[in-house]
Amino acid sequence: MKIGFVGGGTGGHFYPLMAVANELAQSPDQPELYYFGPAPYDEAALAQYNITYIYCPAGKLRRYFSIQNFVDIFRNFFGIFIGTLRLFIIYPDVIFSKGGYTSIPILMAARFMRIPVVIHESDAVPGRANRIARKQARYIGIAYDDVAQFFPEEKTALVGIPFRPEILNIPTDPFSALGIPSDKPLILVTGGSSGAERLNNALILALKALLPHYRIFHQTGTDNVDDMRLAVKSLLSDEPALQENYYLEGKVDAMTFANLLAAATVVVTRAGSSTLFEIAHYGKPSIVIPIPQDISRDQRSNAYAYARTGAATVIEEVNLSQHLLVEEISTIINDPNKQATMSAAAKEISFPGSAQKIASVVLSIGHEHES
């Protein structure tokens, strides 16, 4: 059996594919796995699961005016042509797509080649690629009830988001693994792999109010880490005791992130669905600061869909200030009943079996196509 994966551009699209690949790799069928896209995204992850990378160009359709939009239209047409050739040579039995602009050429080629497709939608509002693929898809997995209205009822199922295996296994002694003392509540602040400038800046301004009472692990994004390090060093230069309560990294691996989630009392985060559901798996109260609607179509919808469960509070970026951030963090940490309620709500929406379920469906459809 041959199974194709497509979807990338962000870790939220790519790593759920790897979670399903991990399940497929343990199947007695031992299928051959292929990842299609304009770039491998994470070559180490592809190698870990013995996935062959197949180049297929794709163009991004931006929500704002850019000359690149015109160039990328032709890149997509070229991608459909290249994708059709690649699929003709490999001819996978089924393709699993996580959406994103990188998936469009392969999904169009798969329709032409009559190759069955399984798609998964992580967000509370479907992306363009999954809207295009909803009719051709044999099975559609979703993470939010809200998004079911956009897909055919008879082939749509609420399955949550596939987790990487490192995230699934909750560490028993995270503070020791991190090398962080457990004498104070730990606040995890994460802006995702690309960071969050306004969130980072608000936190920096709030440090002197927070660090006497809490420890903070700040994941800034690789683009911002050097600037943040200099800013914190300058701000806390005369208070070395406070510096000891602050930990700064640009990017962390999956195992470190699992330990941070296990150790944290509260998480401050953007509204990427994969991150939100990983937080839910650990039952952690969270403060969600979505990317504004004019920049990101999905994050604001994700944030409010998630917060309606009671697992989080939302701060709109336009309202974000160091004072509001300190107040929200302190309100949660200083109220054990509120913490417990938010934690229970988070655990209610966790779907730890998502990767296994999707892998099972992919294999079933693959067997049908083989025969």
Order of alpha helices (4+ residues) and beta strands (2+ residues): beta-alpha-beta-alpha-beta-alpha-beta-alpha-beta-alpha-beta-beta-alpha-alpha-beta-alpha-beta-alpha-alpha-beta-alpha-beta-alpha-beta-alpha-beta-alpha-alpha-alpha
